[in-house]
Amino acid sequence: MKKVDISILVGSNSDLNLIQETITILKEFGLSYSLNIASAHRTTDHLKQCIEGAISAGVKVFVAVAGMSAALPGVIASQTILPVIGVPVDGKTLSGLDSLFSIAQMPKGVPVATVAVGKAGAVNAAILAVQILAINNDNLKEKLKRYKVKIANIVVKEDLKLQKDGIDKYLKRSAKENDKNYIK
């Protein structure tokens, strides 16, 4: 059986675009992952098999993406002693607040770490998973330090452009870059 560091579970195939953010970060850190679609409400037996399979593969952390009632992270947490990170989906009806509250308000004894709603949460779930694994892994600690420097440098670089160009020119350039990125 292939060793897996992190198990990612999504409640629906519509969550796959969001979880791509998590996968990109995990790949950047050289971590292995499994990815499954399993509904806490519609496929309880399949979900249990996914959890058991991940544990057998040596998983250390679960990441669960869920929308609406967002039961998936809590159900996973009820089935394992491993850390579970819940990513609330940015929903249509309540802008993800329903998911956020559902994941954050777990009953006593069933903890789930809850990150931001949507894309920021997907990225933060990956970083939090890496941080958990880095507790006993000096190589990951060093990669995290470099990652933090890299993202800080991006902000400083943008500030330098703002200082050079002024706000009007900076915003016009940013809008053009966003338009180009949107098309791709």
C-alpha positions as CSV (number, residue, x, y, z in Angstrom):
1,M,0.0,0.0,0.0
2,K,1.2,3.5,-0.9
3,K,2.2,5.7,2.1
4,V,0.1,8.9,2.3
5,D,0.8,11.9,4.5
6,I,-2.5,13.7,4.2
7,S,-6.0,12.5,3.4
8,I,-8.2,15.0,1.6
9,L,-12.0,14.3,1.5
10,V,-14.5,16.4,-0.3
11,G,-18.3,16.1,0.1
12,S,-19.0,16.7,-3.6
13,N,-17.2,16.8,-6.9
14,S,-18.1,20.5,-7.0
15,D,-15.5,21.0,-4.2
16,L,-12.6,19.8,-6.4
17,N,-11.8,23.2,-7.9
18,L,-11.4,24.6,-4.4
19,I,-9.3,21.8,-3.1
20,Q,-6.8,22.3,-6.0
21,E,-5.4,25.1,-3.9
22,T,-4.6,22.7,-1.1
23,I,-3.0,20.2,-3.4
24,T,-0.8,22.8,-5.0
25,I,0.7,23.7,-1.6
26,L,1.1,20.0,-0.6
27,K,3.0,19.3,-3.8
28,E,5.2,22.4,-3.1
29,F,6.2,20.8,0.2
30,G,6.7,17.4,-1.3
31,L,3.9,15.7,0.7
32,S,1.8,12.8,-0.5
33,Y,-2.0,12.9,-0.3
34,S,-5.0,10.9,-1.1
35,L,-8.2,12.5,-2.5
36,N,-11.7,11.1,-2.2
37,I,-15.2,12.2,-2.8
38,A,-17.4,11.0,0.1
39,S,-20.6,12.5,1.5
40,A,-21.2,12.4,5.2
41,H,-25.0,12.1,4.5
42,R,-25.3,10.1,1.3
43,T,-22.3,7.7,1.4
44,T,-21.6,6.8,5.0
45,D,-20.2,3.4,4.3
46,H,-17.9,4.7,1.6
47,L,-16.8,7.5,3.9
48,K,-15.9,5.0,6.6
49,Q,-13.9,3.0,4.0
50,C,-12.0,6.1,2.9
51,I,-11.1,6.9,6.5
52,E,-10.0,3.4,7.3
53,G,-8.0,3.2,4.0
54,A,-6.2,6.5,4.7
55,I,-5.3,5.4,8.3
56,S,-3.9,2.1,6.9
57,A,-1.8,4.1,4.4
58,G,-0.2,6.0,7.3
59,V,-2.1,9.3,7.1
60,K,-1.2,11.8,9.8
61,V,-3.8,14.6,9.1
62,F,-7.2,14.8,7.4
63,V,-8.4,17.8,5.4
64,A,-12.2,17.8,4.8
65,V,-14.0,20.3,2.5
66,A,-17.7,20.7,3.2
67,G,-20.5,23.0,2.3
68,M,-24.1,23.5,3.5
69,S,-24.5,21.5,6.7
70,A,-20.8,20.7,6.6
71,A,-21.0,17.4,8.5
72,L,-18.0,15.8,6.8
73,P,-15.2,17.1,9.0
74,G,-17.1,16.2,12.2
75,V,-17.9,12.7,11.0
76,I,-14.3,12.1,10.1
77,A,-13.2,13.5,13.5
78,S,-15.7,11.1,15.2
79,Q,-14.0,8.1,13.5
80,T,-10.3,8.9,14.2
81,I,-7.9,10.3,16.8
82,L,-5.9,12.1,14.0
83,P,-6.2,15.8,13.5
84,V,-9.0,17.0,11.2
85,I,-8.9,20.3,9.4
86,G,-12.3,21.5,8.1
87,V,-12.5,23.8,5.1
88,P,-15.9,25.6,4.8
89,V,-17.1,26.0,1.2
90,D,-18.1,29.5,0.0
91,G,-21.8,28.6,-0.5
92,K,-24.4,30.3,-2.6
93,T,-27.1,30.8,0.0
94,L,-25.3,32.0,3.1
95,S,-21.9,32.9,1.6
96,G,-20.3,30.0,3.5
97,L,-21.4,31.1,6.9
98,D,-23.5,28.0,7.3
99,S,-20.5,25.8,6.6
100,L,-18.2,27.9,8.8
101,F,-20.6,27.7,11.8
102,S,-21.2,24.0,11.2
103,I,-17.5,23.1,11.2
104,A,-16.5,25.5,14.0
105,Q,-19.3,24.4,16.4
106,M,-18.3,20.8,17.0
107,P,-19.6,19.1,20.1
108,K,-17.3,18.7,23.1
109,G,-14.8,15.9,22.5
110,V,-14.9,16.0,18.7
111,P,-12.5,18.8,17.7
112,V,-12.0,20.0,14.2
113,A,-9.6,22.8,13.3
114,T,-11.6,25.2,11.2
115,V,-9.9,27.5,8.6
116,A,-11.3,30.4,6.6
117,V,-14.1,30.0,4.1
118,G,-13.2,29.3,0.5
119,K,-9.9,29.7,-1.3
120,A,-8.0,31.2,1.7
121,G,-9.2,28.3,3.8
122,A,-8.0,25.8,1.2
123,V,-4.6,27.3,1.3
124,N,-4.5,27.6,5.1
125,A,-5.6,24.0,5.5
126,A,-2.6,22.9,3.5
127,I,-0.2,25.1,5.5
128,L,-1.8,24.0,8.8
129,A,-1.4,20.3,7.8
130,V,2.3,21.0,6.9
131,Q,2.8,22.7,10.3
132,I,1.3,19.7,12.1
133,L,3.6,17.3,10.2
134,A,6.6,19.6,10.8
135,I,6.4,19.2,14.5
136,N,8.6,16.1,14.1
137,N,10.2,16.9,10.8
138,D,13.1,19.3,10.6
139,N,13.1,19.3,6.8
140,L,9.5,20.5,6.7
141,K,10.3,23.1,9.3
142,E,13.0,24.5,7.0
143,K,10.6,24.4,4.0
144,L,8.0,26.3,6.0
145,K,10.5,29.0,7.0
146,R,11.4,29.5,3.4
147,Y,7.7,29.5,2.4
148,K,7.0,32.2,5.0
149,V,9.9,34.3,3.7
150,K,8.7,33.8,0.1
151,I,5.1,35.1,0.8
152,A,6.5,38.0,2.8
153,N,8.8,39.0,-0.1
154,I,5.8,39.0,-2.4
155,V,4.1,41.6,-0.2
156,V,7.2,43.7,0.0
157,K,7.7,43.5,-3.8
158,E,4.1,44.8,-4.3
159,D,4.7,47.6,-1.8
160,L,7.8,48.7,-3.8
161,K,5.8,48.8,-7.0
162,L,3.1,50.8,-5.2
163,Q,5.7,53.3,-3.9
164,K,7.3,53.6,-7.3
165,D,4.1,53.9,-9.4
166,G,1.6,55.5,-7.1
167,I,-1.8,54.2,-6.5
168,D,-3.5,55.1,-9.8
169,K,-0.8,53.5,-12.0
170,Y,-0.5,50.5,-9.6
171,L,-4.2,49.8,-9.7
172,K,-4.4,50.1,-13.5
173,R,-1.5,47.6,-13.9
174,S,-3.0,45.3,-11.3
175,A,-6.4,45.3,-13.1
176,K,-4.7,44.5,-16.4
177,E,-2.7,41.6,-14.8
178,N,-5.9,40.3,-13.1
179,D,-7.7,40.4,-16.5
180,K,-4.9,38.4,-18.1
181,N,-4.9,35.9,-15.3
182,Y,-8.7,35.6,-15.5
183,I,-8.6,34.6,-19.1
184,K,-6.0,31.9,-18.7
